[in-house]
Amino acid sequence: MARKVRDKDLGDRASRKKLKPSGKPYWRILDQGLHLGYRKNKNSGKWVVRLYQKGAKKPYVTDTLPGVADDKADPDNDAVLSFFQAQVKAREWFAEQQKKVVRPAARCTVGQALDQYEADLRMRGGDTRNVARVRHHLSDALSQQSVELIEAKELRHWRDELAKKLAAGTVNRTAVGLMAALNLAADLDKRIAVNRDAWRVGLRAIANADASRNVILPEPVIRTIINKASDEGDEFALYVEVLAVTGARCDQAARLRVENLQDRRAEPRLMMPVSRKGRGRKEITHRPVPITPGLAAKLRAAVNGRPPTEPLLVKQNGQPWKRSDHARPFARVAKKAGLEEITIYALRHSNIVRQLLAGVPVRVVAVNHDTSIRMIERTYSRYIGDHADALTRAALLDTSTTSRLGIVEAR
């Protein structure tokens, strides 16, 4: 049952008597989009109702309720209405109007925006999983909502509901996918663009959600993982070793081709495919990543004469690695290595940290791992502090030793 709304000016005849007669009603909000008004005249006043339609050419639909207000006669819920009786009539009128309202056709729904974004990703060779992740968590009601009319509070509610069941970082990644789809829709239709603030505010990232959840593994542990991976097959062990040595993402390693192995040189390397993240077609499709001679030899032996365009890394059945193929075997390997609740991405995080602590410049680390300096600083700030400390310490002036000029410094 709808709650009764109280109002100090309209609630009873004594309060209404103090109001000045006016052609314009005194309004009171009952529900979202529904207002009840009182128009005072010399005799008994009238109750009026108003419906608000966002985005309509004429945003307000106004009507007068039958009968009069109970200014002079007792209410009978028919010809004479009290404030509370008028509320009931107003809501009945509102329900009827809702059935009659012809809403403007959406220029683009949220679902259609995702379709457009998916097509755009495909054309650019981007990762369509960004769309699949959003669709998995999108309700039918939100999918059918107009991008032009959607409100920030609807999107914020969706984001906050996700946060109840997903990690903050996962929520942010999902929200970024939806925001990218809505931005593309706005780019394609300037009439939609006027509503950009709705998703800028509603899908704002949850703060402090970028810290890595994976542990940083020392080299002996990583070597153990690689050795234990052979229990799942030589192909899986090679896949794991490539990830451990290069720090690449799984989808990048899966897209390596035989021709990307450059082992006929003094310093072997892989031409690693760039990630599918970000907008726009990337001019650079592959970046050189150094590998050890030992890994290069293993990869050459595994190729076994396959054509240059064939996948470099394959499963036991000869098929390329796909998303999440590694999850179960890696979980078994981690358990054998005495590790719990880590993912294969711990190898990437460990590789980044190992390079930082070895003194590799942050910019070079970012390039080798196909990420940005900003992301490295945000995610690995603790280790960058250690990295900077080591570099700075090597250049410290040591006043406890004899200078080049032969002057003994004070001790």
Secondary structure, DSSP 8 states (H G I E B T S, - for coil): -------TTTSSHHHHHTS---SS-EEEEEETTEEEEEE--SSS-EEEEEEE-TT-SS-EEEEE-SSEETTSS---SSSEE-HHHHHHHHHHHHHHHHHH------SSBHHHHHHHHHHHHHHHT--THHHHHHHHH--HHHHTSBTTT--HHHHHHHHHHHHTTS-HHHHHHHHHHHHHHHHHHHHH-HHHHTTHHHHHHHT---TT--S--S----HHHHHHHHHHHGGG-HHHHHHHHHHHHH---HHHHHT-BGGGEE-SSSS-EEEEE--S-SSS--S--EEEEE--HHHHHHHHHHHTT--TTSBSSB-TTS-B--TTTTHHHHHHHHHHTT--S--TTHHHHHHHHHHHHTT--HHHHHHHTT--HHHHHHHSHHHHHHHHHHHHHHT---TTS--TTS-----
